Amino acid sequence: MKRATAFDDRQTVIPIDLPPGPKLASDEKARAELLEMVGTLASAKSHPWSARLLGWQKRRFAALAQMLTPIDGAAITAQFEAELERLGPVED
């Protein structure tokens, strides 16, 4: 029985420079927190947060939205922005 002694160098390197694959599922905890934030805004008649806290909530929202699939993230972000627009500018 002959064994193949030829070395195929095309398959010796694992490509680690490839971009990450698409997310197949959203992070459920992050999604729940985002929906809670949207729900808080939806049920409010005026801004529930001060200007400073709203800035922090926006940064937190953006960080959590990255844990979702692109479609989920875009949909929830659109809801969040629509609620902020409905409430108008923050008054301190």
C-alpha positions in Angstrom: 0.0 0.0 0.0 1.4 3.3 -1.0 1.0 6.4 1.1 0.8 9.8 -0.3 4.0 11.6 0.7 3.3 14.7 -1.3 2.7 17.7 1.0 -0.2 19.9 0.0 0.6 23.4 1.3 -2.7 24.9 0.2 -4.5 23.6 3.2 -2.0 24.0 6.0 -3.0 27.5 7.1 -6.3 28.4 8.7 -7.4 31.8 7.6 -7.8 33.9 10.7 -8.2 37.2 8.9 -11.7 36.5 7.7 -14.4 38.8 9.0 -16.8 37.3 11.5 -19.8 35.5 10.0 -23.3 37.0 10.4 -25.0 36.6 13.6 -27.7 34.0 13.5 -29.5 34.9 16.7 -29.9 38.0 18.8 -28.7 38.2 22.4 -32.0 37.7 24.3 -30.9 39.6 27.4 -29.7 42.6 25.4 -33.0 42.5 23.3 -35.1 42.4 26.5 -33.2 45.4 28.0 -33.6 47.4 24.7 -37.3 46.6 24.6 -37.7 47.7 28.2 -36.1 51.0 27.4 -38.4 51.5 24.4 -41.4 50.5 26.6 -40.3 53.1 29.2 -40.3 55.8 26.5 -43.6 54.6 25.0 -45.5 54.8 28.2 -44.1 58.2 29.2 -45.9 61.5 28.5 -42.6 63.5 29.1 -39.0 62.4 29.2 -38.5 59.9 31.9 -34.8 60.7 32.1 -32.8 63.9 32.6 -30.6 65.2 29.8 -27.5 63.7 31.3 -29.2 60.3 32.0 -30.7 60.3 28.5 -27.2 60.7 27.0 -26.0 57.7 29.1 -29.1 55.7 28.0 -28.4 56.4 24.4 -24.8 55.2 24.7 -26.0 52.1 26.5 -28.7 51.5 23.9 -26.1 51.7 21.1 -23.8 49.2 22.9 -26.7 46.8 23.5 -28.0 47.1 19.9 -24.6 45.8 18.6 -25.4 42.5 20.3 -28.5 42.0 18.1 -28.8 40.8 14.5 -28.7 43.7 12.1 -32.4 43.5 11.4 -33.4 43.3 15.1 -31.0 46.1 15.9 -32.3 48.4 13.2 -36.0 47.7 14.1 -35.6 48.4 17.8 -33.4 51.4 17.1 -36.1 52.9 14.9 -38.6 52.4 17.6 -36.3 54.0 20.2 -35.7 57.0 17.9 -39.4 57.4 17.1 -40.3 57.5 20.8 -37.5 60.1 21.5 -38.8 62.2 18.6 -42.4 61.9 19.9 -41.3 63.1 23.3 -39.4 66.1 21.9 -36.3 67.8 23.4 -35.4 67.1 27.0 -36.2 69.9 29.4 -34.0 70.4 32.5 
